[in-house]
Amino acid sequence: MKNIPLLFFLLCPLAAHSFQTETFMSVSAGKDYRIEAVSGKLFVELSSAEYKASSEKLEKNGYQVSRRLSEDMDWYTVSFSTGLKVLNSLSALKNLGFKVSPDKIYRLKIVPDDPLLGGQYHLSKISAYTAWEYEVGTSSLVTVAVVDSGIDSTHADLSAKMQASGHRAIDYDGSAVSVDALPTIVTCSHGTGVAGAAAADTDNAAGIAGVSWGAKLLSLNVFYGAGCTADCGDSGGPGCVTSDEALILAINYAKTLHNTAAYGKIVLNMSLGGGYTCDTPIQDAVNSAYAAGILMIAAAGNDYGGDVNSPARCSNVIPVSATDENDNIASFSSVGSAMLNGVSAPGADIYTTQPDGLYQMRDGTSFSSPITSGLAALLWSYKPTYTNVQIAEVLKRSADDLGQAGPDFSFGYGRINAFRAMLMVNDTLQNFSGESKVVAFPNPFYVSRDTYINFSVPQTLVASDMKVRIYGFDGDLVAELKNFSWNGKNSSGAYAASGPYIVFVKSGKGKGKGKFVLIR
């Protein structure tokens, strides 16, 4: 997975087009393909000898012949009401004996020239490449505020991503130092690695790629400078530490920048932790920032199965545990009940930036957290009208459920999936099969090959009280999910029988359903 050739779509916001598009799944040669096509039109082959009869037949069924593509071709553009779906129209006209084809959408493609991209397995693991077909993080401004040990703003993969001003170094005892001009103060290497995982410069002929190509970076250094070695070990005094006070001051400062013209939306990443309680002062600061609209994401901790650290365990913070390349919980990752509000992300062998222009493989939930923050920034850039609550909900509900059904103490809601998250925030994709239609992919679902079947649910149905259920065609309940993926097992833990199934979604906002076939 590390050496596959990579092709990316350059962002072309759908809203800028004078036409609308639809996306649907198509099966060819036994494989499932995602097709994006222009709404309200398709191509039909009409021979000259049968043109009159064929065009009348089309008009009788609600289709209007618009133009012949060229004089030496028998293909014609046929238009129809945009209230009809392309997929349904293709099927209907095939049934009437016509040879048809969708008017597929094409996007400019670029190949990022980051030479170390092949070592970043986590980008494939979270389906970032497919998500980038729709958004690379440049549609609207989002800033990832890295509350850490400082970002090396001279690094070739980070310098262009740094905010022009506003960086802060806050001593662990709470005395704030303003650092409005670059370069930033760097206490040790950790914050530089975190920044790269979230938003390293991409397609810049240097190093690696970030999850969000367009997000800006803000360095909020809260660690005791004299207490850290270059690699963030302890060096005299209290050691390489920070405190509640410094963290609270950083959160409060970030709150003043959120939703401003210079910083846009703020995703606040905290790849740090200590203790197993979220005491009132830090919780109050988190609550205030959350109410102001900031999205806060934090590392669960590296206590080898111990409980989730603070501030990840604070309410209104998304805790992130670490997975490895095989989608197992990393041996070092903290876990616990706080993960019922969280997600997991790759955190083992994460290749990322280091000070002085270097790169290094790093382990830790410290890197799972910024990968998640980068995804949050990517989604928020595409959908700036969303609130922090909505972005958090998308991160959770789009995750691949790798543990027991629903959120659990290890994976939380599951390992993040950038493409499925993009499906949820992309309005065109949300409704590509009609109002309140739930779409399953891949379909057919081969349990031995695909592992999971995923469900795309219209955003209009997404709510905290949502229930996702799988039924057989006989009406019997097979499984109840708390996420948008299913491993094919029934409520008893055995694989369901081959055959057709219905996925039914219900929330306080409405109902939706879809159909799929499971093959063992």
NUPA-321845 format. One record per residue (C-alpha): residue number from 1; residue in three letters; y, x, z. Coordinates in pm, 1 decimal, decimal comma, padded with zeros to 6 digits, always signed. Layout:
NUPA-321845
 num residu    north     east       up
 NUM    ALA        Y        X        Z
...
***
This chain:
NUPA-321845
 num residu    north     east       up
   1    MET +00000,0 +00000,0 +00000,0
   2    LYS +00229,2 +00297,6 +00045,7
   3    ASN +00241,2 +00415,2 -00316,6
   4    ILE +00270,5 +00100,0 -00521,7
   5    PRO +00544,0 +00094,4 -00786,3
   6    LEU +00841,3 -00106,0 -00671,1
   7    LEU +01062,7 -00335,6 -00875,5
   8    PHE +01343,4 -00531,5 -00714,3
   9    PHE +01565,6 -00812,2 -00832,4
  10    LEU +01939,6 -00757,4 -00816,9
  11    LEU +02092,2 -01046,5 -00627,9
  12    CYS +02232,7 -01324,0 -00842,9
  13    PRO +02334,3 -01606,0 -00606,2
  14    LEU +02199,3 -01935,8 -00733,6
  15    ALA +02520,6 -02114,3 -00643,1
  16    ALA +02705,5 -01911,3 -00906,3
  17    HIS +02498,3 -02057,6 -01190,4
  18    SER +02608,6 -02369,6 -01376,7
  19    PHE +02250,6 -02490,5 -01368,8
  20    GLN +01996,3 -02542,7 -01098,2
  21    THR +01656,2 -02386,2 -01070,1
  22    GLU +01321,6 -02482,9 -00923,7
  23    THR +01035,3 -02272,3 -00797,4
  24    PHE +00671,7 -02372,1 -00801,9
  25    MET +00326,4 -02219,4 -00785,8
  26    SER +00118,3 -02181,1 -01103,2
  27    VAL -00240,7 -02065,1 -01145,5
  28    SER -00338,1 -01837,8 -01433,7
  29    ALA -00665,9 -01650,3 -01476,6
  30    GLY -00762,0 -01740,9 -01123,8
  31    LYS -00446,3 -01595,4 -00968,7
  32    ASP -00151,1 -01772,7 -00808,3
  33    TYR +00193,7 -01701,3 -00943,5
  34    ARG +00535,7 -01810,3 -00824,0
  35    ILE +00744,5 -01940,0 -01115,1
  36    GLU +01119,2 -01997,5 -01108,7
  37    ALA +01250,3 -02216,8 -01391,7
  38    VAL +01564,0 -02401,9 -01501,8
  39    SER +01575,3 -02759,4 -01374,5
  40    GLY +01595,0 -03050,6 -01617,4
  41    LYS +01457,5 -02876,1 -01924,2
  42    LEU +01148,7 -02717,3 -02075,1
  43    PHE +01014,3 -02610,4 -02414,6
  44    VAL +00787,8 -02825,0 -02631,0
  45    GLU +00613,2 -02721,3 -02953,7
  46    LEU +00668,9 -02978,8 -03230,4
  47    SER +00526,3 -02923,0 -03575,6
  48    SER +00740,6 -03022,6 -03872,8
  49    ALA +00478,1 -03266,1 -03997,2
  50    GLU +00467,6 -03456,6 -03669,9
  51    TYR +00824,2 -03403,6 -03553,9
  52    LYS +00947,8 -03762,5 -03595,2
  53    ALA +00651,4 -03925,2 -03420,5
  54    SER +00643,9 -03661,3 -03148,9
  55    SER +01016,8 -03681,4 -03074,3
  56    GLU +00996,4 -04060,5 -03050,7
  57    LYS +00702,1 -04027,2 -02813,0
  58    LEU +00902,6 -03788,3 -02598,5
  59    GLU +01207,1 -04016,5 -02589,3
  60    LYS +00989,5 -04312,2 -02495,8
  61    ASN +00878,4 -04115,6 -02189,6
  62    GLY +01227,9 -04009,6 -02086,0
  63    TYR +01259,9 -03671,3 -02261,0
  64    GLN +01533,7 -03581,7 -02509,5
  65    VAL +01489,9 -03315,7 -02780,2
  66    SER +01798,3 -03090,2 -02763,3
  67    ARG +01757,6 -02807,8 -03013,6
  68    ARG +01514,2 -02601,3 -03213,9
  69    LEU +01496,6 -02246,3 -03082,4
  70    SER +01497,2 -02097,4 -03432,4
  71    GLU +01415,9 -02197,0 -03788,2
  72    ASP +01093,2 -01997,1 -03794,5
  73    MET +00963,0 -02142,5 -03466,9
  74    ASP +00828,5 -02487,1 -03384,9
  75    TRP +00953,3 -02467,0 -03024,1
  76    TYR +01225,5 -02706,3 -02915,0
  77    THR +01432,2 -02735,5 -02599,1
  78    VAL +01368,5 -03069,5 -02431,5
  79    SER +01592,1 -03201,0 -02153,9
  80    PHE +01525,4 -03463,0 -01892,5
  81    SER +01672,6 -03602,8 -01574,1
  82    THR +01712,0 -03341,7 -01301,5
  83    GLY +01558,2 -03601,7 -01072,5
  84    LEU +01225,4 -03510,9 -01232,5
  85    LYS +01052,7 -03192,4 -01129,8
  86    VAL +00967,9 -02928,1 -01389,5
  87    LEU +00613,9 -02887,6 -01259,2
  88    ASN +00551,6 -03262,2 -01279,9
  89    SER +00703,1 -03279,7 -01627,8
  90    LEU +00488,5 -02992,0 -01751,8
  91    SER +00180,2 -03173,8 -01629,6
  92    ALA +00287,6 -03510,9 -01772,4
  93    LEU +00360,2 -03373,0 -02118,6
  94    LYS +00037,0 -03176,2 -02125,8
  95    ASN -00144,6 -03500,5 -02049,9
  96    LEU +00037,6 -03658,1 -02346,4
  97    GLY -00101,6 -03385,9 -02572,2
  98    PHE +00203,5 -03160,8 -02601,6
  99    LYS +00208,3 -02784,7 -02579,8
 100    VAL +00479,4 -02703,1 -02325,1
 101    SER +00636,8 -02410,3 -02143,9
 102    PRO +00897,5 -02382,5 -01864,8
 103    ASP +01236,0 -02221,4 -01923,4
 104    LYS +01173,2 -01938,4 -01678,3
 105    ILE +01445,4 -01759,5 -01488,0
 106    TYR +01494,8 -01385,1 -01523,8
 107    ARG +01695,0 -01155,7 -01299,6
 108    LEU +01824,3 -00806,0 -01350,4
 109    LYS +01576,8 -00562,5 -01199,5
 110    ILE +01649,9 -00230,5 -01037,3
 111    VAL +01421,3 +00035,7 -00899,8
 112    PRO +01559,4 +00184,5 -00578,5
 113    ASP +01557,2 +00559,7 -00606,1
 114    ASP +01502,2 +00632,0 -00235,2
 115    PRO +01246,9 +00915,3 -00258,3
 116    LEU +01076,7 +00848,0 +00077,8
 117    LEU +01023,4 +00476,5 +00019,0
 118    GLY +00648,7 +00523,3 -00027,0
 119    GLY +00610,4 +00619,6 +00337,9
 120    GLN +00757,1 +00293,2 +00466,4
 121    TYR +00446,3 +00076,0 +00487,9
 122    HIS +00627,9 -00171,4 +00709,2
 123    LEU +00839,0 -00296,6 +00418,1
 124    SER +00527,1 -00410,9 +00234,4
 125    LYS +00375,0 -00544,0 +00553,6
 126    ILE +00665,6 -00782,8 +00618,4
 127    SER +00693,5 -00882,8 +00247,2
 128    ALA +01043,9 -00737,2 +00222,3
 129    TYR +01011,7 -00659,6 -00149,0
 130    THR +00961,6 -01023,9 -00242,2
 131    ALA +01245,4 -01134,5 -00013,8
 132    TRP +01474,5 -00886,0 -00187,8
 133    GLU +01426,7 -01079,1 -00510,8
 134    TYR +01665,9 -01333,3 -00361,8
 135    GLU +01885,0 -01135,0 -00123,5
 136    VAL +01951,7 -00770,1 -00047,8
 137    GLY +02211,1 -00833,1 +00220,0
 138    THR +02530,8 -00817,5 +00016,2
 139    SER +02621,4 -01186,0 -00027,7
 140    SER +02824,5 -01205,5 +00292,3
 141    LEU +02913,2 -00959,0 +00564,8
 142    VAL +02677,1 -00901,3 +00855,6
 143    THR +02701,9 -00613,3 +01103,3
 144    VAL +02410,4 -00482,4 +01305,4
 145    ALA +02552,4 -00361,9 +01636,1
 146    VAL +02320,4 -00089,4 +01763,0
 147    VAL +02345,1 -00076,5 +02143,8
 148    ASP +02174,9 +00256,7 +02190,2
 149    SER +02238,5 +00630,6 +02208,7
 150    GLY +02480,4 +00653,0 +01915,9
 151    ILE +02436,8 +00669,2 +01537,3
 152    ASP +02479,7 +00990,6 +01340,8
 153    SER +02745,1 +00859,9 +01103,9
 154    THR +02728,4 +01175,8 +00889,9
 155    HIS +02368,4 +01110,3 +00782,8
 156    ALA +02344,5 +01059,3 +00404,6
 157    ASP +02142,3 +00741,7 +00454,3
 158    LEU +02382,3 +00592,9 +00709,6
 159    SER +02735,9 +00713,0 +00636,2
 160    ALA +02809,5 +00446,8 +00375,5
 161    LYS +02676,7 +00174,9 +00606,9
 162    MET +02902,2 +00250,4 +00902,1
 163    GLN +03189,7 +00022,4 +00991,1
 164    ALA +03519,4 +00202,1 +00931,5
 165    SER +03620,0 +00161,8 +01296,0
 166    GLY +03534,6 -00012,0 +01619,7
 167    HIS +03255,8 +00216,3 +01741,8
 168    ARG +03236,5 +00265,8 +02115,8
 169    ALA +03085,3 +00511,6 +02360,3
 170    ILE +03049,3 +00353,1 +02703,0
 171    ASP +02944,4 +00582,3 +02986,2
 172    TYR +02654,5 +00461,4 +03197,2
 173    ASP +02894,5 +00419,1 +03490,8
 174    GLY +03099,6 +00170,3 +03291,1
 175    SER +03400,4 +00378,8 +03191,4
 176    ALA +03464,4 +00284,9 +02827,1
 177    VAL +03570,3 +00541,6 +02568,7
 178    SER +03722,1 +00410,5 +02247,0
 179    VAL +03595,6 +00581,0 +01933,4
 180    ASP +03775,1 +00413,3 +01645,7
 181    ALA +03747,3 +00699,6 +01402,1
 182    LEU +03433,3 +00848,2 +01250,8
 183    PRO +03223,6 +01050,3 +01316,4
 184    THR +03067,9 +00866,8 +01607,8
 185    ILE +02958,3 +01014,7 +01938,3
 186    VAL +02582,0 +01075,4 +01942,2
 187    THR +02404,5 +01130,6 +02272,8
 188    CYS +02055,0 +01181,8 +02127,8
 189    SER +01838,9 +01097,4 +01825,7
 190    HIS +01709,3 +00752,0 +01918,1
 191    GLY +01998,8 +00536,2 +01796,6
 192    THR +02001,8 +00707,8 +01457,0
 193    GLY +01636,2 +00617,6 +01404,5
 194    VAL +01697,7 +00260,1 +01511,3
 195    ALA +01992,0 +00225,3 +01270,4
 196    GLY +01786,5 +00349,8 +00975,6
 197    ALA +01503,3 +00107,8 +01042,4
 198    ALA +01746,2 -00183,4 +01029,8
 199    ALA +01985,6 -00092,0 +00753,0
 200    ALA +01950,4 +00253,0 +00596,6
 201    ASP +02139,7 +00288,5 +00271,0
 202    THR +01920,0 +00184,8 -00021,5
 203    ASP +01915,5 +00292,3 -00386,4
 204    ASN +02132,1 +00591,6 -00300,9
 205    ALA +01892,4 +00866,1 -00415,4
 206    ALA +01840,3 +00967,4 -00054,6
 207    GLY +01567,6 +00913,2 +00200,9
 208    ILE +01451,5 +00565,7 +00290,1
 209    ALA +01538,1 +00198,1 +00251,1
 210    GLY +01661,2 -00038,8 +00519,4
 211    VAL +01543,9 -00396,6 +00556,4
 212    SER +01900,0 -00508,9 +00483,2
 213    TRP +02062,2 -00311,5 +00204,2
 214    GLY +02406,6 -00453,2 +00268,3
 215    ALA +02442,3 -00485,3 +00645,1
 216    LYS +02706,1 -00268,9 +00809,4
 217    LEU +02630,2 -00066,1 +01121,3
 218    LEU +02828,5 -00048,0 +01445,6
 219    SER +02747,5 +00221,4 +01700,1
 220    LEU +02772,0 +00113,4 +02065,0
 221    ASN +02658,5 +00417,4 +02260,0
 222    VAL +02576,1 +00325,6 +02619,9
 223    PHE +02374,6 +00631,4 +02731,7
 224    TYR +02476,2 +00905,4 +02974,0
 225    GLY +02562,4 +01198,4 +02750,0
 226    ALA +02497,9 +01479,5 +02998,6
 227    GLY +02160,0 +01335,2 +03096,5
 228    CYS +01985,3 +01341,0 +02757,3
 229    THR +01817,9 +01610,8 +02553,7
 230    ALA +01853,0 +01598,2 +02174,3
 231    ASP +01531,7 +01397,9 +02147,1
 232    CYS +01635,7 +01164,3 +02432,4
 233    GLY +01437,4 +01323,7 +02711,3
 234    ASP +01585,1 +01365,0 +03060,6
 235    SER +01816,4 +01657,8 +03120,7
 236    GLY +01962,4 +01672,0 +03470,4
 237    GLY +02162,0 +01419,8 +03666,4
 238    PRO +02017,2 +01070,2 +03657,1
 239    GLY +01844,4 +01149,0 +03327,1
 240    CYS +01882,0 +00985,0 +02986,1
 241    VAL +01980,4 +00644,3 +03117,1
 242    THR +02223,0 +00357,0 +03091,8
 243    SER +02298,6 +00066,5 +03323,6
 244    ASP +02354,2 -00307,2 +03339,2
 245    GLU +02728,3 -00246,8 +03355,1
 246    ALA +02740,4 -00039,3 +03037,6
 247    LEU +02516,1 -00286,5 +02859,5
 248    ILE +02728,7 -00582,6 +02969,6
 249    LEU +03046,1 -00409,4 +02849,8
 250    ALA +02883,3 -00344,0 +02510,0
 251    ILE +02771,6 -00707,3 +02476,7
 252    ASN +03113,3 -00833,9 +02579,4
 253    TYR +03282,6 -00604,9 +02328,1
 254    ALA +03052,1 -00710,9 +02043,0
 255    LYS +03135,4 -01071,8 +02125,3
 256    THR +03500,6 -01007,7 +02036,3
 257    LEU +03400,4 -00887,1 +01688,7
 258    HIS +03165,5 -01168,7 +01591,8
 259    ASN +03278,3 -01385,1 +01300,3
 260    THR +03583,5 -01171,7 +01230,4
 261    ALA +03677,7 -01073,5 +00876,8
 262    ALA +03604,2 -00705,9 +00941,8
 263    TYR +03259,7 -00748,3 +01100,3
 264    GLY +03124,6 -01083,7 +00985,4
 265    LYS +02822,1 -01209,0 +01173,0
 266    ILE +02696,2 -00981,4 +01450,6
 267    VAL +02327,0 -00910,8 +01507,4
 268    LEU +02306,1 -00714,6 +01831,4
 269    ASN +02002,3 -00486,0 +01857,4
 270    MET +01894,5 -00348,7 +02195,2
 271    SER +01609,1 -00099,3 +02162,4
 272    LEU +01612,1 -00018,2 +02532,3
 273    GLY +01460,8 -00160,3 +02845,7
 274    GLY +01399,1 -00128,6 +03215,0
 275    GLY +01261,4 -00338,3 +03496,1
 276    TYR +01095,0 -00673,9 +03466,8
 277    THR +01371,9 -00909,8 +03574,2
 278    CYS +01681,0 -01028,5 +03393,5
 279    ASP +01930,0 -01050,2 +03677,4
 280    THR +02224,9 -01286,9 +03682,8
 281    PRO +02503,4 -01050,5 +03563,3
 282    ILE +02321,3 -00941,7 +03247,5
 283    GLN +02191,2 -01292,5 +03185,7
 284    ASP +02542,5 -01433,2 +03214,3
 285    ALA +02670,3 -01177,3 +02962,5
 286    VAL +02386,0 -01265,0 +02724,4
 287    ASN +02453,3 -01636,9 +02764,9
 288    SER +02822,0 -01591,0 +02690,4
 289    ALA +02753,3 -01387,1 +02375,3
 290    TYR +02488,6 -01634,6 +02266,6
 291    ALA +02732,2 -01923,1 +02308,8
 292    ALA +02983,2 -01727,1 +02099,8
 293    GLY +02725,6 -01713,4 +01817,4
 294    ILE +02583,1 -01361,4 +01841,3
 295    LEU +02212,7 -01315,7 +01767,5
 296    MET +02051,0 -01073,8 +02016,1
 297    ILE +01720,3 -00896,9 +01953,2
 298    ALA +01552,9 -00648,5 +02188,4
 299    ALA +01249,1 -00422,1 +02213,6
 300    ALA +00972,4 -00565,7 +02431,6
 301    GLY +00899,0 -00224,5 +02585,7
 302    ASN +00640,4 +00051,6 +02561,5
 303    ASP +00442,9 -00002,8 +02880,7
 304    TYR +00095,5 +00001,1 +02722,1
 305    GLY +00016,4 -00362,3 +02788,8
 306    GLY +00259,8 -00396,3 +03079,8
 307    ASP +00507,1 -00680,2 +03101,8
 308    VAL +00806,1 -00726,9 +02871,4
 309    ASN +01114,1 -00533,0 +02983,6
 310    SER +01469,7 -00653,9 +03036,7
 311    PRO +01691,0 -00731,4 +02843,8
 312    ALA +01414,9 -00849,3 +02606,3
 313    ARG +01295,9 -01091,4 +02875,8
 314    CYS +01640,7 -01249,1 +02917,3
 315    SER +01683,2 -01604,1 +02792,7
 316    ASN +01860,3 -01623,7 +02455,6
 317    VAL +01730,1 -01280,7 +02352,3
 318    ILE +01445,3 -01248,7 +02101,3
 319    PRO +01186,4 -01000,6 +02234,0
 320    VAL +00993,6 -00800,4 +01973,2
 321    SER +00652,1 -00645,3 +02034,8
 322    ALA +00499,9 -00381,4 +01806,9
 323    THR +00218,0 -00406,3 +01554,3
 324    ASP +00040,4 -00133,3 +01363,9
 325    GLU -00051,2 -00097,9 +00995,8
 326    ASN -00358,8 -00316,9 +01048,1
 327    ASP -00164,0 -00600,1 +01212,1
 328    ASN -00302,1 -00523,2 +01556,3
 329    ILE -00077,8 -00509,7 +01859,8
 330    ALA +00013,2 -00142,7 +01904,8
 331    SER -00154,3 +00012,5 +02208,4
 332    PHE +00180,8 +00112,6 +02358,9
 333    SER +00348,6 -00228,0 +02323,2
 334    SER +00452,9 -00434,1 +02621,8
 335    VAL +00333,6 -00794,1 +02618,8
 336    GLY +00363,1 -01097,8 +02844,2
 337    SER +00491,5 -01450,2 +02885,4
 338    ALA +00840,2 -01359,9 +02758,4
 339    MET +00680,8 -01312,6 +02415,5
 340    LEU +00638,8 -01690,0 +02391,8
 341    ASN +01001,1 -01679,7 +02276,6
 342    GLY +00959,6 -01375,7 +02055,0
 343    VAL +00806,2 -01220,7 +01746,7
 344    SER +00630,0 -00899,2 +01657,4
 345    ALA +00701,8 -00641,8 +01388,2
 346    PRO +00563,0 -00306,2 +01273,8
 347    GLY +00639,2 -00038,1 +01531,0
 348    ALA +00376,8 +00231,6 +01476,0
 349    ASP +00442,1 +00516,9 +01232,0
 350    ILE +00783,6 +00394,3 +01123,0
 351    TYR +00948,6 +00647,8 +00895,2
 352    THR +01320,3 +00649,3 +00966,6
 353    THR +01641,9 +00849,4 +00991,5
 354    GLN +01711,9 +01125,9 +01243,2
 355    PRO +02031,8 +01321,2 +01315,7
 356    ASP +02140,6 +01611,8 +01096,4
 357    GLY +02016,5 +01449,3 +00777,9
 358    LEU +01652,4 +01449,5 +00883,6
 359    TYR +01371,2 +01189,8 +00878,3
 360    GLN +01084,7 +01142,5 +01116,9
 361    MET +00787,6 +00914,8 +01187,1
 362    ARG +00854,6 +00722,9 +01506,6
 363    ASP +00654,2 +00488,9 +01730,0
 364    GLY +00775,0 +00220,7 +01965,5
 365    THR +00899,7 -00131,9 +02003,2
 366    SER +01236,1 +00044,4 +01968,2
 367    PHE +01167,5 +00035,3 +01594,2
 368    SER +01002,9 -00307,3 +01577,4
 369    SER +01327,4 -00451,4 +01710,3
 370    PRO +01565,0 -00313,3 +01441,3
 371    ILE +01321,6 -00403,7 +01164,2
 372    THR +01355,7 -00760,0 +01293,8
 373    SER +01732,6 -00721,9 +01328,2
 374    GLY +01748,6 -00602,4 +00967,4
 375    LEU +01564,6 -00914,4 +00857,0
 376    ALA +01799,8 -01133,4 +01060,9
 377    ALA +02094,6 -00963,2 +00888,6
 378    LEU +01933,7 -01019,2 +00548,8
 379    LEU +01888,7 -01390,9 +00617,0
 380    TRP +02235,6 -01435,8 +00764,7
 381    SER +02394,9 -01265,2 +00465,8
 382    TYR +02230,1 -01518,4 +00237,6
 383    LYS +02301,7 -01814,1 +00464,3
 384    PRO +02628,9 -01748,6 +00654,6
 385    THR +02659,7 -02118,3 +00743,2
 386    TYR +02357,1 -02088,4 +00971,1
 387    THR +02405,8 -02044,8 +01344,5
 388    ASN +02235,9 -01780,1 +01555,9
 389    VAL +02004,8 -02054,8 +01680,4
 390    GLN +01898,3 -02140,6 +01326,5
 391    ILE +01839,9 -01778,2 +01224,6
 392    ALA +01629,8 -01724,4 +01538,6
 393    GLU +01428,0 -02035,4 +01458,2
 394    VAL +01362,7 -01914,6 +01103,6
 395    LEU +01245,6 -01572,8 +01228,5
 396    LYS +00994,3 -01741,2 +01456,3
 397    ARG +00873,8 -02024,1 +01235,7
 398    SER +00826,8 -01803,3 +00929,7
 399    ALA +00624,6 -01536,2 +01111,8
 400    ASP +00257,8 -01473,4 +01031,0
 401    ASP +00058,4 -01603,9 +01325,6
 402    LEU -00182,2 -01318,7 +01399,8
 403    GLY -00301,2 -01425,4 +01743,7
 404    GLN -00411,9 -01755,2 +01884,5
 405    ALA -00262,9 -02068,7 +01730,9
 406    GLY +00103,1 -02087,3 +01821,1
 407    PRO +00308,9 -01834,2 +02018,7
 408    ASP +00109,0 -01607,5 +02247,4
 409    PHE +00166,8 -01328,6 +02498,1
 410    SER +00111,5 -01048,6 +02243,1
 411    PHE +00245,3 -01138,7 +01899,1
 412    GLY +00485,2 -01411,4 +02009,7
 413    TYR +00522,0 -01646,2 +01715,0
 414    GLY +00369,3 -01379,1 +01493,5
 415    ARG +00453,8 -01075,1 +01284,2
 416    ILE +00774,4 -01131,9 +01089,9
 417    ASN +00749,4 -01221,0 +00720,4
 418    ALA +01069,2 -01167,1 +00521,7
 419    PHE +00965,1 -01362,6 +00215,3
 420    ARG +00855,9 -01669,0 +00408,3
 421    ALA +01180,2 -01650,4 +00604,0
 422    MET +01372,5 -01639,4 +00276,5
 423    LEU +01179,0 -01943,1 +00154,5
 424    MET +01303,7 -02130,7 +00458,0
 425    VAL +01672,5 -02049,8 +00407,7
 426    ASN +01676,1 -02077,4 +00028,4
 427    ASP +01774,8 -02436,4 -00048,0
 428    THR +01640,8 -02427,1 -00402,8
 429    LEU +01304,2 -02307,1 -00281,7
 430    GLN +01307,8 -02548,5 +00007,8
 431    ASN +01316,7 -02845,5 -00221,7
 432    PHE +01126,8 -02714,3 -00520,7
 433    SER +00858,4 -02979,4 -00493,6
 434    GLY +01078,3 -03266,4 -00384,7
 435    GLU +01223,9 -03411,3 -00071,3
 436    SER +01008,5 -03354,0 +00236,6
 437    LYS +00734,3 -03188,8 +00032,2
 438    VAL +00537,1 -02917,1 +00208,0
 439    VAL +00410,9 -02649,9 -00031,7
 440    ALA +00101,3 -02441,2 +00039,8
 441    PHE +00048,0 -02094,5 -00104,0
 442    PRO -00177,6 -01942,0 -00213,0
 443    ASN -00345,5 -02254,2 -00343,8
 444    PRO -00646,0 -02258,4 -00375,7
 445    PHE -00683,6 -02077,3 -00042,7
 446    TYR -00979,3 -01835,2 -00051,0
 447    VAL -01043,1 -01761,2 +00316,2
 448    SER -01245,9 -01447,0 +00240,3
 449    ARG -00969,6 -01299,9 +00028,2
 450    ASP -00636,3 -01440,4 +00143,8
 451    THR -00680,8 -01441,7 +00524,6
 452    TYR -00392,7 -01689,7 +00569,7
 453    ILE -00248,0 -01981,5 +00380,1
 454    ASN +00127,2 -02023,1 +00418,6
 455    PHE +00335,3 -02340,0 +00415,3
 456    SER +00691,4 -02373,5 +00291,4
 457    VAL +00867,4 -02653,2 +00479,7
 458    PRO +01206,6 -02802,8 +00385,5
 459    GLN +01472,4 -02683,6 +00629,2
 460    THR +01565,4 -03047,0 +00682,2
 461    LEU +01243,1 -03088,6 +00881,3
 462    VAL +01268,0 -02776,5 +01095,9
 463    ALA +01321,0 -02859,0 +01462,9
 464    SER +01194,4 -02744,4 +01801,5
 465    ASP +00969,3 -03049,8 +01833,3
 466    MET +00798,4 -02989,9 +01499,7
 467    LYS +00423,2 -03039,5 +01474,6
 468    VAL +00213,6 -02897,6 +01189,6
 469    ARG -00132,9 -03047,8 +01144,6
 470    ILE -00416,2 -02995,5 +00895,7
 471    TYR -00625,6 -03296,9 +00798,7
 472    GLY -00934,3 -03335,7 +00582,6
 473    PHE -00918,2 -03590,3 +00302,2
 474    ASP -01131,0 -03816,2 +00522,7
 475    GLY -00838,5 -03833,8 +00764,5
 476    ASP -00998,4 -03624,4 +01039,7
 477    LEU -00771,8 -03378,0 +01223,4
 478    VAL -00895,4 -03023,7 +01152,9
 479    ALA -00633,4 -02804,2 +01320,7
 480    GLU -00293,1 -02822,8 +01483,0
 481    LEU -00053,6 -02532,3 +01422,7
 482    LYS +00267,2 -02414,8 +01581,7
 483    ASN +00361,2 -02202,7 +01285,3
 484    PHE +00363,4 -02213,9 +00907,5
 485    SER +00035,7 -02035,3 +00842,4
 486    TRP -00332,9 -02111,0 +00894,8
 487    ASN -00637,2 -01886,1 +00903,3
 488    GLY -00872,8 -02158,4 +00782,5
 489    LYS -01037,9 -02218,0 +01118,7
 490    ASN -01075,1 -02557,0 +01281,2
 491    SER -00997,5 -02642,6 +01642,1
 492    SER -01341,7 -02509,8 +01743,5
 493    GLY -01271,8 -02167,5 +01595,8
 494    ALA -01511,8 -02203,6 +01300,7
 495    TYR -01404,8 -02182,1 +00938,4
 496    ALA -01339,9 -02523,0 +00786,1
 497    ALA -01559,4 -02639,9 +00501,2
 498    SER -01459,9 -02587,7 +00140,1
 499    GLY -01264,6 -02878,6 -00002,8
 500    PRO -00922,9 -03045,5 -00025,9
 501    TYR -00692,6 -03069,5 +00274,7
 502    ILE -00358,0 -03219,5 +00368,4
 503    VAL -00090,9 -03038,8 +00569,3
 504    PHE +00129,2 -03282,6 +00758,4
 505    VAL +00459,0 -03186,8 +00923,3
 506    LYS +00646,6 -03411,7 +01161,9
 507    SER +00960,6 -03356,4 +01367,3
 508    GLY +01247,3 -03558,9 +01503,4
 509    LYS +01415,9 -03500,6 +01167,3
 510    GLY +01144,3 -03660,2 +00955,9
 511    LYS +00803,7 -03609,6 +00797,4
 512    GLY +00656,9 -03408,1 +00514,0
 513    LYS +00317,2 -03335,8 +00365,9
 514    GLY +00139,5 -03131,1 +00103,8
 515    LYS -00206,6 -03076,2 -00039,8
 516    PHE -00420,6 -02769,7 -00092,9
 517    VAL -00779,4 -02663,3 -00154,0
 518    LEU -00975,5 -02432,3 +00076,7
 519    ILE -01260,5 -02228,4 -00070,4
 520    ARG -01492,9 -02028,2 +00153,3
***
